[in-house]
Amino acid sequence: MTVNIEWVGHACFRIWRDRGPVLVTDPYTPQAVGLPEDVERIDGDTVIVSSLEDRAHGYPRLVRGDPRVINALDLAAGASAAQFDGAPIVALGAAESPIHDSGSPKDNAMYALNVGGVGVLHMGDLGYGLSAADLAPVVGRCDLLLAIVGEFNTIPLEDLDFLIDHLSPKWIVPMHYRLWWETKMSPVSEFLARRQRDPLILARSSTVTFPLDAAGLGELSIVVLEPSAAPAGSRP
């Protein structure tokens, strides 16, 4: 069975198996990523967000129609449970920063799900390193890691290295880095420079199909996609 991944932009993806339902992850408010409010909406059956309070990660109205909406932070807190494509979604509470002056330290969640036999882990808006104990609920659930690599207000790359080594994904798709709007985030090249030993696939497309079975690939490969929402003339 094949699984299709489309990177819309920032932390937003469309994920679906052949003839299966379409999942949209972390849809953004258009203005938060330098797009006009009347930008074309995208299609999906289910929306999952790492937080409904973050304009860049929780805007279900980016999706046409009336999709089912799942708040991963509710799953992480045990306030609800959810499945996608017949398999449970596992969520871990997280935050942009480990230091909070007040309120709950968990303001978003990373989440793992299975689509067509491929375990997908979306890192939400994680801003710091996690220990092996923190990651225990998602060990064995990560064939494909949708990895935050932009550094600013997100997980440091050295801590991301530990997460990658501990979870042992087969493929990494970088996300949440400098694109077409003004930001302090790093470009994807900073992450790629740290991972030069890993096979690199420049897809030259917004969509890729897994599993990948190309000659010369090792146990871990990095797949760089082009955001489908990028304005004409812009480049990542």
Wavefront OBJ file of the C-alpha trace (Angstrom):
o trace
v 0.000 0.000 0.000
v 1.299 3.485 -0.830
v 0.970 6.667 1.208
v 1.034 10.151 -0.308
v 2.436 13.178 1.501
v 1.908 16.722 0.228
v 3.693 19.578 1.963
v 1.412 22.604 1.801
v 3.807 24.812 3.770
v 5.170 25.500 7.268
v 3.808 22.579 9.403
v 0.814 21.846 7.154
v 0.682 18.584 5.195
v -1.964 16.535 3.389
v -1.552 12.789 4.014
v -3.543 9.951 2.448
v -3.266 6.365 1.295
v -4.642 5.276 -2.056
v -8.465 5.467 -1.979
v -8.334 6.510 1.675
v -9.388 9.584 3.679
v -7.235 12.717 3.516
v -5.665 14.078 6.709
v -4.567 17.716 6.979
v -2.031 18.556 9.691
v -1.542 21.934 11.399
v -3.273 24.213 8.865
v -2.146 27.836 9.243
v -3.894 31.186 9.189
v -2.840 32.550 5.778
v -1.649 35.910 7.131
v 0.621 34.124 9.636
v 2.702 32.798 6.742
v 2.596 35.838 4.510
v -0.397 34.837 2.380
v -3.616 36.772 1.700
v -6.765 35.814 3.589
v -8.488 34.842 0.335
v -5.847 32.241 -0.534
v -7.270 29.095 -2.124
v -8.426 26.575 0.481
v -7.296 22.948 0.473
v -9.197 19.660 0.547
v -9.272 17.189 3.424
v -11.577 14.913 5.401
v -9.940 15.210 8.842
v -7.893 18.032 10.350
v -5.512 17.523 13.260
v -3.840 20.500 14.926
v -1.066 20.652 17.496
v -2.878 23.627 19.050
v -6.058 25.558 18.302
v -4.544 28.668 19.915
v -1.628 29.150 17.508
v -2.355 31.037 14.281
v 0.425 29.228 12.459
v -0.679 25.737 13.522
v -4.418 25.728 14.218
v -6.685 27.163 11.529
v -9.137 24.476 10.350
v -10.868 26.986 8.063
v -7.956 26.605 5.651
v -9.674 23.322 4.719
v -12.800 23.398 2.557
v -16.131 22.090 3.754
v -16.804 20.711 7.215
v -13.939 18.349 8.087
v -13.631 16.527 11.397
v -11.253 18.514 13.642
v -8.982 16.873 16.220
v -7.036 18.879 18.769
v -3.907 16.844 19.534
v -3.422 18.722 22.798
v -6.739 17.287 24.021
v -5.499 13.798 23.134
v -2.243 14.376 25.004
v -4.144 15.568 28.080
v -6.415 12.511 28.012
v -9.493 14.673 27.459
v -10.415 12.728 24.328
v -9.291 9.897 22.060
v -9.281 9.666 18.278
v -8.430 7.401 15.381
v -7.518 8.030 11.782
v -7.875 5.414 9.070
v -8.746 2.797 11.694
v -5.676 3.314 13.902
v -5.354 5.294 17.159
v -3.591 8.659 17.247
v -0.973 8.984 20.005
v -0.145 12.534 21.165
v 2.541 13.938 23.467
v 2.109 17.287 25.204
v 4.779 19.818 24.258
v 5.475 23.548 24.158
v 7.460 26.135 22.249
v 9.478 26.751 25.416
v 10.181 24.598 28.498
v 9.975 27.742 30.682
v 6.571 29.255 31.402
v 5.754 32.138 33.754
v 2.195 30.984 34.276
v -0.387 28.528 33.071
v 0.106 25.063 31.690
v 3.576 24.196 30.355
v 1.913 22.265 27.521
v 0.641 24.589 24.811
v 0.747 22.178 21.855
v 1.267 18.503 21.081
v 3.230 16.311 18.729
v 1.321 13.336 17.365
v 1.847 9.908 15.820
v -0.562 8.039 13.561
v -0.559 5.188 11.087
v -1.595 5.682 7.473
v -1.556 2.709 5.137
v 0.979 0.870 7.272
v 3.355 3.857 7.521
v 3.888 5.334 10.975
v 3.918 9.143 10.704
v 5.111 11.425 13.514
v 4.365 15.154 13.286
v 6.418 17.237 15.716
v 3.759 19.905 16.260
v 5.450 23.070 17.534
v 8.043 21.457 19.802
v 10.587 23.964 21.091
v 13.068 21.918 23.139
v 14.697 18.511 23.451
v 12.913 15.478 24.856
v 14.368 12.599 26.845
v 14.105 8.915 26.024
v 11.438 8.626 28.732
v 9.456 11.498 27.181
v 9.545 9.802 23.779
v 8.601 6.323 25.010
v 4.927 6.485 23.864
v 5.950 7.036 20.223
v 8.890 4.640 19.981
v 8.170 2.140 17.208
v 5.541 4.442 15.678
v 7.813 6.597 13.524
v 8.666 5.418 10.012
v 8.295 8.953 8.661
v 9.290 11.970 10.753
v 7.875 15.379 9.830
v 10.710 17.273 11.469
v 10.917 20.869 12.683
v 14.275 22.214 11.517
v 13.975 26.038 11.673
v 15.732 26.460 15.070
v 14.094 29.796 16.065
v 11.567 29.145 18.886
v 11.806 25.449 17.992
v 13.882 22.453 19.003
v 17.655 22.996 18.750
v 19.197 20.889 16.005
v 21.457 19.032 18.441
v 18.357 17.947 20.380
v 16.656 17.003 17.131
v 19.639 14.756 16.387
v 18.956 12.842 19.604
v 15.259 12.511 18.775
v 16.112 11.159 15.324
v 18.647 8.685 16.685
v 16.228 7.478 19.360
v 13.167 7.071 17.130
v 15.095 5.690 14.121
v 12.754 6.825 11.322
v 13.261 5.528 7.792
v 12.546 8.923 6.249
v 12.611 12.550 7.368
v 10.661 15.334 5.666
v 11.890 18.715 6.974
v 9.306 21.403 7.765
v 8.882 24.599 9.792
v 11.877 26.493 8.408
v 12.502 29.735 6.512
v 10.335 29.990 3.412
v 8.878 32.998 1.594
v 7.855 35.277 4.476
v 10.048 37.309 6.822
v 11.137 35.168 9.762
v 14.062 34.474 12.076
v 13.901 30.771 11.303
v 16.896 29.124 9.642
v 16.775 27.760 6.095
v 16.670 24.007 5.560
v 20.327 24.091 4.491
v 21.376 24.428 8.147
v 19.755 21.093 8.963
v 21.066 19.394 5.836
v 24.604 20.507 6.640
v 24.379 18.594 9.950
v 23.076 15.441 8.252
v 25.466 15.138 5.337
v 25.904 11.402 5.868
v 22.201 10.739 5.274
v 21.019 10.164 1.692
v 19.224 13.252 0.405
v 16.315 13.302 -2.041
v 15.373 16.680 -3.521
v 11.886 15.831 -4.697
v 11.389 18.979 -6.849
v 7.727 18.512 -6.007
v 5.317 19.190 -3.171
v 4.208 15.540 -3.080
v 6.009 12.256 -2.554
v 4.799 8.662 -2.243
v 6.021 6.277 0.456
v 7.506 3.767 0.913
v 10.555 4.855 -1.049
v 12.563 2.048 -2.597
v 15.402 3.661 -4.495
v 18.864 2.237 -5.030
v 21.519 3.629 -2.717
v 19.222 4.650 0.109
v 20.400 3.782 3.594
v 18.463 3.117 6.765
v 17.535 6.816 6.945
v 16.872 9.196 4.057
v 15.936 12.887 4.021
v 13.275 13.976 1.535
v 13.031 17.718 0.847
v 9.709 18.818 -0.625
v 8.674 22.133 -2.180
v 5.681 23.826 -0.490
v 2.585 23.745 -2.683
v 1.324 27.034 -1.177
v 4.435 29.015 -2.124
v 3.581 32.240 -4.005
v 4.632 32.344 -7.635
v 8.292 33.265 -8.026
v 9.295 32.380 -4.462
v 11.769 29.682 -3.539
v 12.395 27.930 -0.189
l 1 2 3 4 5 6 7 8 9 10 11 12 13 14 15 16 17 18 19 20 21 22 23 24 25 26 27 28 29 30 31 32 33 34 35 36 37 38 39 40 41 42 43 44 45 46 47 48 49 50 51 52 53 54 55 56 57 58 59 60 61 62 63 64 65 66 67 68 69 70 71 72 73 74 75 76 77 78 79 80 81 82 83 84 85 86 87 88 89 90 91 92 93 94 95 96 97 98 99 100 101 102 103 104 105 106 107 108 109 110 111 112 113 114 115 116 117 118 119 120 121 122 123 124 125 126 127 128 129 130 131 132 133 134 135 136 137 138 139 140 141 142 143 144 145 146 147 148 149 150 151 152 153 154 155 156 157 158 159 160 161 162 163 164 165 166 167 168 169 170 171 172 173 174 175 176 177 178 179 180 181 182 183 184 185 186 187 188 189 190 191 192 193 194 195 196 197 198 199 200 201 202 203 204 205 206 207 208 209 210 211 212 213 214 215 216 217 218 219 220 221 222 223 224 225 226 227 228 229 230 231 232 233 234 235 236
